[in-house]
Amino acid sequence: MKLRVARHTANLQLLTDFYTRLLSMQVLGSFTGHDGYDGVFLGLPGADWHLEFTATDEAPVHQSDEDDLLVFYPDTAEDYRRLAERFKDEGVAEVTAKNPYWKVNGSTYTDPDGYRVVVVKK
């Protein structure tokens, strides 16, 4: 079984930049003009999951809250440190996690759509 997490956005390029630049994902594919949708698939080659972001002329109608999370598990403590530095260098500030578990065990950031991203400490 494979997993795709899909989300509609008004910030397609900003999300693409955020996830590729900060979390080292790659563009696995993209499409334009597919029945009015443009989109991008982001992930890691060979992984059984990826993110899909789509955009249309219609504005998204959704609202994230502090418990809507994408959680990423770096392989090593050094990978975690590098990711935290990359966020800092790019001017993406850490935000306080609502869930006390993530306050202790991860660093939480906000993507361009306002959704939370947690990078887990090793």
N, C-alpha and C positions, 0 to 999 in steps of 0.2 A: 504494500500500500504506500502511496505517496501523498504528500500534503501540499496544497496550495492555499495560501492565505491571500484573499483578494479584497481590495478596498478601492472605492471610487474617490477621486480627489480633484481639487481645482489646482493642485500644485505638482503636477506630474514631473516636471524637470527638477524642481526643488527636492522632491522625495528621491528621485533617481540620484541626484548629487549627494544627498545626505547619506543614503545607504551604501553607495559605492565608495565615496570618499572616506567616510568615518568608520564604516564597518567592513570595508574591503570586499563587499559583494560585487559580483560581476553582472553585467547585463547579459542574460541568457537568451533573450529574444525580445522582440518588440513588434508592434503593429500600428498602422494608422488607417483611418477610414474604414474600420470594420463595423459596418452598420452604424456609423456615427461615433464609434469608440476608437480612441487611441489608447495604447497601453504599453507596459513594459513588464518583463519578468526579471526579477533580481534574485540572486542566490549564489550558491557555491557550486561549481561544476562537480557533477557526480553525486551531489546530495539528493536525498529523497524528499526535499521540500523546496519551495521557493515562494517569494512574495510577488503578487501581481498588483500593479496599480493601474487604474483606468481613468480616463478623462473623457468627458463629452461637453457639449454646450450647456448641459443641465448641471446646475450646482449640486454638490453632494448635500444630502440631508441626513446628517448624523452628528452626534456629539460624543466625544470621548470623555471619560472621567479618569480619575487618578488610579483606578484599578484596571483599566484597559492597558495591558502590557504586552510587548514582545520582549521575551527574555532570551538573551544570548549568553552562552557558556564558553568563554575562551578556553583553549586547551591547557594553557599554562599560566602561572602567575606573571610571567614576563609578557605574555600576550595581553593579559588584563592591563598591566601597566602601560603598554604601548597604546592600547585603545583609549585609556583614560587620558593619556598625554595628547593623543590626536584630537579628542573632543575639546580639550583645553586649548590647544593650539589653534583650532578652528573657531574658537569663541563660542562654543556651545556649552553653556553653564549646566552644571549638575543641579537637579531639582530635588527637593525633599520627597522621598517616597511616602505614600500614605500608609502602606503596609509596613509595620515595624521590621518584619523579616528582611525586606529589601534595604532598609536603612542600615542594617548591620552587614548584610551579605552581598551587596551590589552597589553600583552607581547608577542613578536614574537620570535620564535625559528626556527631552521632548523633541519629537520630529516636527517637520514643517506643518503637519496637519494638527498638531497638538496632542498626538498620541504618545504615550510613555514608552521608552525603550530602556530596559535594564541590562547592564553588563555585569555579570556575576563575578565576584571576587574569587580568586583561587587561593 
